[in-house]
Amino acid sequence: MVLSYFLRVLLRFGTASLLAATLSAAEADASAARASPNPAANRAADPALIPPVLNTRPGVHYAAGHREFALNQGVERTPRGRLWSCWISGEDGEGGYMLLASSDDDGVTWSEPRLVIHPHDASLSFPRRTLVGNIWTDPLGRLWIFFDQSMINFDGRAGTWAAVCEDPDAAEPRWSEPRRLWHGCALNKPVVLRNGEWLLPVSLWDRVKIREMPFRDAFKELDALRGANLLVSLDQGLTWSHRGATVKFPNPDYDEHMLIERSDGSLWMTARTKDSMWESFSRDNGRTWSAPRPAAIAHRNARHFIRRLHSGNLLLVKHGLGADVAPNSRSDLTAFLSDDEGVSWKGGLLLDAGVSVSYPDGTQAPDGTIYVTYDNERSRKGEVLLARFAESDVLAGRFTSTRASPRMLVSRALGMNVKQQEASRARGAFLQKQRAEHEVQGKRGAVSPAEFGEHAGGHAVPQPKGKPANQPLPTGPVKRAN
């Protein structure tokens, strides 16, 4: 068929036209190949379509002493004042899972995990994980949890899921069965527009994030949707649908986009990229978007947080001691206020001067109290921290209001310490055995400093070759910097 087509072109238009037609056909074939579904690769991701179990009685296995790593996701307040926090434990990769804990004393103390979403299944051919999500109190007072599910780190499609708790202040909160809303993942909270529509920012990551076979060839039919997307609900969350064009920011890095409805009715979208913060605008409630451009807010490649407060002002939490300052590390997590729709920013409350503090999310109580959670040294300390403050603190640049308090502990992963102690005891037992054997052979205490390092737990600790004494050993694979 193709040959006869070329012959007809040659007879009618000549050799030059044949060459052009050949190139055009080749380009079309290549484009079709890139976009065509790969059934085998797609089927490998099918287990991610199975609804996960919501574990409401996690038990000791998920207690602090067994957890490693902490990647903050979100914080929310319920109608009667309970605070909820959610974060990722395990790792920033295919071993990740989500936990929720609560506080009934305004963040002073926190429960052990009350809900765990841990979709791992050893019987599957590939790991299945949950790595991205958030929590949100809707206008009806219900608490939503949004979370993703994917094979490996990213299978090319993933999926945004949601479950709802009708009474999140109950002694035993009950959750609906999780349902899949769309592809991708939702890191940030929905926005309720003045017309009553609910908009949920959802990102479908670019193909660069697909790093393992067979998934590198999966879901090419979704490539046009890779970028910053929106889901809309017109019926208070009963149904959700994809709205408008996908915003494709240059040099994207997970998007992590947020929405603000401005006073003129337009939507302002801000997003994370590898360069800095970028922005786009919509004047038709998210159906079409302006060409992306760099935002005036300077930022490093990291998550930021922006939302409208009850006062009408905008709250911004980012890295850097000024809105126009982008530090070289994820340090100096600072809050700012804007009373002119983000044109300028005032104040500057330093929430945490740490050098590895990141992923802020926030909410506000009816009395104006602001709550912001973030993670601190997620791989070494595994902490989730809370800052509690008011707008006056942001303008003053200090925690001065009655209830203001920085660096309140939500969670600390202690599993890393437990593993290190277990390893130390095992090494100590091994050394005792070796010494006993030496004594039997008449070589009492013949332990070379070159073979063993400093003492731990009363025993010299064997050091691997090539590692100097006192240097901590790696505790696991290093995953992407999210």
C-alpha positions in Angstrom: 0.0 0.0 0.0 2.8 2.4 0.9 4.7 1.5 -2.3 1.7 2.1 -4.5 1.2 5.5 -2.8 4.8 6.4 -3.5 4.5 5.4 -7.2 1.4 7.5 -7.6 3.2 10.5 -6.1 6.2 9.9 -8.4 4.1 9.8 -11.5 2.1 12.8 -10.6 4.7 15.2 -8.9 8.1 13.8 -9.7 11.2 12.8 -7.6 11.3 15.9 -5.4 7.8 15.4 -4.2 8.4 11.7 -3.6 11.3 12.6 -1.3 9.2 15.1 0.6 6.3 12.6 0.8 8.8 10.0 2.1 10.1 12.2 4.8 6.6 13.3 5.8 5.4 9.7 6.0 8.4 8.7 8.0 7.8 11.6 10.5 4.2 10.6 10.7 5.1 7.0 11.4 7.6 8.0 14.1 5.1 10.3 15.7 2.5 7.5 15.7 5.0 5.1 17.2 5.8 7.5 19.9 2.1 8.0 20.8 0.8 4.5 20.2 -0.1 2.4 23.3 2.2 -0.4 24.4 -0.2 -3.0 25.8 2.4 -5.2 27.5 4.0 -2.2 29.2 0.7 -0.7 30.2 -0.5 -4.0 31.7 2.5 -4.1 33.9 1.0 -1.1 35.7 -2.4 -2.6 36.2 -1.9 -3.5 39.9 -1.8 0.3 40.6 -5.5 0.4 39.5 -6.5 -1.9 42.4 -8.0 0.2 45.3 -5.6 0.2 48.3 -6.6 -0.8 51.8 -6.9 2.1 54.3 -5.3 0.7 57.5 -7.1 2.5 60.4 -5.4 0.3 63.0 -1.7 0.4 62.0 -0.3 -1.1 65.2 3.3 -1.0 66.5 4.9 -1.8 63.1 4.2 1.8 62.1 5.2 3.4 65.4 8.1 5.9 65.5 10.6 3.3 66.5 10.0 1.4 63.3 9.8 4.3 60.9 12.6 5.7 58.7 12.5 8.8 56.6 9.8 11.6 56.6 8.6 13.6 53.6 5.9 16.2 54.6 2.7 16.3 52.6 0.1 18.3 54.4 -1.7 19.7 57.5 -5.4 20.4 58.0 -7.8 21.6 60.8 -11.2 20.1 61.3 -14.4 22.1 62.2 -14.0 21.3 66.0 -10.3 22.1 66.1 -8.5 18.8 65.6 -5.3 19.0 63.6 -4.3 16.3 61.1 -0.9 15.9 59.6 0.1 13.5 56.8 3.6 12.6 55.5 5.5 9.9 53.6 7.7 7.3 55.4 9.8 4.5 54.1 11.7 6.4 51.4 11.3 8.9 48.6 10.8 6.1 46.1 9.2 2.7 45.5 9.3 1.9 49.2 7.2 5.0 50.2 3.9 4.9 52.1 1.6 7.5 53.7 0.7 8.1 57.4 -1.8 10.3 59.1 -1.7 11.4 62.7 -3.8 13.9 64.7 -3.5 16.4 67.6 -6.3 17.5 69.9 -4.2 20.1 71.8 -3.5 22.5 69.0 -0.3 20.8 67.9 1.4 20.4 71.2 1.3 16.6 71.2 0.5 14.1 68.4 -0.9 10.6 68.1 0.9 7.7 66.6 -0.3 7.1 63.1 -4.1 6.7 62.9 -4.3 5.9 59.2 -1.7 4.2 57.0 -1.8 3.7 53.2 0.8 1.1 52.4 0.1 -0.6 49.1 3.2 -2.8 49.0 2.5 -6.4 48.0 5.4 -8.9 47.8 3.5 -11.1 45.4 3.6 -8.4 42.7 6.2 -8.4 39.9 7.0 -4.8 40.7 6.9 -2.7 43.9 3.7 -0.6 44.4 3.9 2.6 46.4 2.2 5.7 47.6 4.4 8.8 47.5 2.3 12.0 47.0 -0.8 13.4 48.6 -2.5 15.9 50.9 -5.4 16.4 53.3 -8.2 19.0 53.0 -11.2 20.1 55.0 -14.0 20.9 52.5 -16.7 23.5 53.0 -19.0 20.8 54.4 -16.5 20.0 57.2 -15.5 16.7 55.7 -11.8 15.7 55.7 -10.4 14.5 52.3 -7.3 12.6 51.8 -5.8 12.7 48.3 -3.0 10.2 47.5 -1.3 8.6 44.5 -0.6 5.0 43.7 2.0 3.8 41.2 4.2 0.9 40.3 7.9 1.5 41.0 8.9 5.1 41.5 6.7 6.2 38.5 5.1 3.9 36.0 4.2 6.6 33.5 0.5 6.9 34.6 0.2 6.6 38.4 -3.2 7.7 39.7 -4.9 10.2 42.0 -7.1 8.6 44.6 -9.3 10.1 47.3 -11.2 9.0 50.4 -13.4 11.1 52.7 -14.1 11.1 56.4 -17.5 12.6 57.3 -16.6 13.2 60.9 -12.9 13.7 61.3 -13.4 14.8 65.0 -14.8 11.5 66.0 -13.0 9.2 68.4 -12.8 6.6 65.7 -12.9 8.4 62.4 -14.4 6.3 59.5 -13.2 6.7 55.9 -15.0 6.0 52.7 -13.7 3.4 50.2 -10.9 5.0 48.1 -11.8 5.9 44.5 -9.5 6.8 41.6 -10.2 10.3 40.3 -7.7 10.5 37.4 -4.0 9.8 36.5 -1.0 11.5 38.1 -0.8 12.8 41.6 -2.2 15.7 43.7 0.3 17.2 46.1 -1.6 20.4 47.0 -5.1 21.2 48.3 -8.1 22.0 46.1 -9.3 25.6 45.7 -13.0 26.5 46.0 -13.9 29.2 43.5 -16.4 32.0 44.1 -18.8 30.2 41.7 -18.8 27.1 43.9 -16.5 25.0 41.7 -13.8 22.9 43.3 -10.4 22.8 41.4 -7.8 20.2 42.3 -4.2 20.6 40.9 -3.0 17.3 39.5 0.4 16.7 37.9 1.2 13.9 35.4 4.9 13.7 35.5 7.1 13.9 32.3 8.6 10.8 30.8 12.1 11.6 32.2 10.7 10.4 35.6 10.0 6.9 34.1 13.3 5.2 34.8 12.7 1.5 34.6 11.7 -1.1 32.0 9.1 -2.1 30.9 7.5 1.2 31.9 9.7 3.4 29.8 7.5 2.4 26.9 4.3 2.7 28.8 1.4 5.2 28.4 2.7 7.1 25.4 -0.9 7.9 24.7 -0.8 10.2 27.8 2.1 12.3 26.7 0.0 15.2 25.6 -1.3 15.5 29.2 2.1 15.4 30.9 2.4 18.6 33.0 0.2 20.7 35.3 -3.5 19.7 35.1 -6.7 20.5 36.8 -9.6 18.4 38.0 -13.0 20.1 38.6 -16.0 19.0 40.7 -19.3 20.8 40.1 -21.1 18.7 42.7 -19.1 19.1 45.9 -16.8 16.2 45.3 -19.3 13.6 44.1 -17.7 13.5 40.7 -14.5 14.9 39.2 -13.4 15.5 35.6 -10.4 16.9 33.8 -10.6 20.5 32.8 -8.9 22.6 30.2 -5.5 22.5 28.6 -2.4 21.0 30.3 0.1 23.7 31.3 3.6 22.6 30.2 6.2 24.5 32.2 9.7 24.6 30.8 12.2 22.4 32.6 9.5 20.9 34.8 10.3 19.1 38.0 7.1 17.5 39.4 5.1 20.8 38.9 3.6 20.9 42.4 1.4 23.7 41.2 -0.8 25.8 43.3 -3.8 28.0 42.5 -5.1 31.4 43.7 -8.3 32.9 42.6 -7.5 36.7 42.3 -9.9 39.5 43.1 -10.5 40.1 39.3 -11.7 36.5 39.0 -8.7 35.2 37.1 -6.7 32.2 38.3 -3.0 32.4 39.1 -1.0 29.2 38.9 2.5 28.9 40.4 4.7 25.9 39.8 8.0 24.4 40.7 10.6 24.0 37.9 14.3 23.2 37.7 15.0 26.9 37.1 12.8 28.7 39.7 9.1 29.4 40.3 7.1 29.9 37.1 3.5 31.1 36.6 0.5 31.0 34.3 -2.9 32.7 34.3 -6.4 31.8 33.3 -9.4 34.0 32.8 -12.0 31.3 32.2 -11.7 29.2 35.4 -8.9 27.0 34.1 -10.1 26.1 30.6 -7.3 27.9 28.9 -4.0 29.3 30.2 -1.5 31.9 29.3 2.0 31.0 28.1 4.1 30.1 31.2 6.7 32.7 32.3 9.1 33.1 35.2 7.4 34.4 38.4 8.7 37.5 40.1 9.1 35.4 43.2 12.6 34.0 43.4 12.9 30.4 44.5 15.1 27.3 44.3 14.0 24.0 42.8 11.6 23.0 45.7 8.0 23.1 46.8 6.5 26.3 47.9 3.1 27.1 49.6 0.7 29.9 48.8 -2.9 30.4 49.9 -5.6 33.1 50.5 -6.1 33.8 54.2 -9.4 34.8 55.9 -8.3 38.4 55.9 -8.0 38.4 52.1 -4.2 38.6 52.2 -2.1 36.0 50.5 0.4 33.9 52.6 3.6 32.7 50.9 6.0 30.2 52.4 9.3 29.7 50.6 13.0 29.3 50.9 14.9 32.6 51.3 14.8 35.6 53.6 13.1 37.8 50.9 10.6 37.2 48.2 13.3 38.0 45.7 15.9 35.8 47.4 16.6 32.2 46.3 19.1 30.4 48.6 21.5 27.7 47.4 20.0 25.1 49.7 16.6 24.2 51.1 17.2 26.6 54.0 15.6 29.6 55.6 11.9 28.6 55.3 10.2 32.0 55.6 6.6 33.3 55.5 5.5 36.5 53.7 2.2 38.4 53.2 0.7 40.2 50.3 -2.2 42.6 50.3 -2.0 43.4 46.6 -2.7 40.0 45.0 0.9 38.9 45.0 2.4 42.0 43.4 4.5 42.7 46.5 5.3 40.9 49.7 5.6 42.2 53.3 7.1 41.0 56.5 9.2 37.9 56.7 8.8 35.4 59.5 11.7 32.9 59.6 10.0 29.6 60.4 13.2 27.6 60.4 16.8 28.5 59.6 17.8 24.9 59.1 19.7 23.9 56.0 17.4 20.9 55.1 13.9 22.1 55.8 11.4 21.7 53.0 7.9 20.9 51.6 5.7 23.4 53.5 1.9 23.1 53.6 -0.5 25.1 55.7 -4.0 25.8 56.9 -5.8 28.4 59.0 -8.2 28.3 61.9 -11.3 30.6 62.0 -9.6 32.8 64.7 -6.8 33.5 62.2 -4.1 31.1 63.6 -1.9 29.8 60.8 -0.4 26.3 60.9 2.5 25.3 58.6 4.1 21.9 58.6 7.4 20.9 56.9 10.0 18.2 57.1 13.5 18.6 58.6 16.4 16.5 57.5 14.1 13.9 56.1 16.7 11.1 55.6 18.8 11.7 58.7 16.4 12.9 61.4 13.1 12.2 59.7 11.2 15.0 61.4 7.9 16.6 60.6 7.7 20.0 62.3 4.9 22.5 62.8 5.0 26.3 63.0 2.0 28.1 64.6 1.7 31.8 64.1 -0.5 34.8 63.2 -0.4 37.4 60.4 1.0 39.9 62.9 4.0 37.6 63.5 4.7 37.6 59.8 4.6 41.4 59.6 6.7 41.7 62.8 9.2 39.1 61.7 9.1 37.4 65.1 7.0 34.9 66.9 5.3 37.4 69.3 1.6 36.6 69.3 0.1 34.7 72.3 -0.2 31.3 70.6 2.8 31.6 68.3 5.3 28.8 68.5 8.0 27.6 66.1 9.4 24.1 65.5 6.7 22.0 67.3 7.4 18.3 66.8 4.8 16.3 64.9 6.8 13.2 64.2 10.4 11.9 64.4 11.4 8.7 62.6 13.4 6.6 65.1 13.7 3.5 63.1 17.1 4.5 61.7 18.5 4.7 65.3 17.0 1.3 66.1 18.6 -0.3 63.1 22.0 1.3 63.9 21.7 0.0 67.5 20.8 -3.5 66.3 23.7 -3.4 63.8 26.1 -2.3 66.6 24.9 -5.1 68.9 25.3 -7.6 66.1 28.8 -6.4 65.4 29.7 -6.5 69.1 28.5 -10.1 69.4 30.6 -11.0 66.3 33.6 -9.4 67.9 33.1 -11.2 71.1 33.0 -14.5 69.3 36.2 -13.7 67.4 38.0 -12.7 70.6 36.9 -15.9 72.3 38.3 -17.9 69.3 41.6 -16.0 69.6 41.8 -16.7 73.3 41.4 -20.4 72.7 44.2 -20.2 70.3 46.4 -18.3 72.8 45.9 -14.9 71.0 44.3 -13.0 73.8 42.8 -9.7 72.6 44.8 -9.7 69.4 42.6 -7.2 67.7 44.3 -4.8 65.3 43.2 -1.2 65.2 43.4 -1.5 61.5 40.7 -4.1 61.5 38.4 -2.5 64.2 37.2 1.0 64.8 36.1 2.8 67.9 34.0 1.1 70.6 30.2 1.1 70.4 28.1 -0.5 73.1 31.2 -1.6 74.9 32.7 -3.4 71.9 35.0 -2.4 69.1 33.1 -2.0 65.9 34.5 -3.7 62.7 34.9 -1.2 59.9 34.6 -2.2 56.3 37.6 -1.9 54.0 38.1 1.6 52.7 36.0 3.3 55.4 37.7 5.3 58.1 36.7 4.6 61.7 33.8 6.6 63.1 32.3 7.2 59.6 28.6 6.1 59.5 27.7 3.5 57.0 25.1 4.1 54.3 21.7 3.0 55.5 20.1 2.4 52.2 19.8 3.5 48.6 19.7 7.2 47.9 16.6 8.3 46.0 15.7 11.4 44.0 15.7 14.7 45.7 12.0 15.5 45.7 
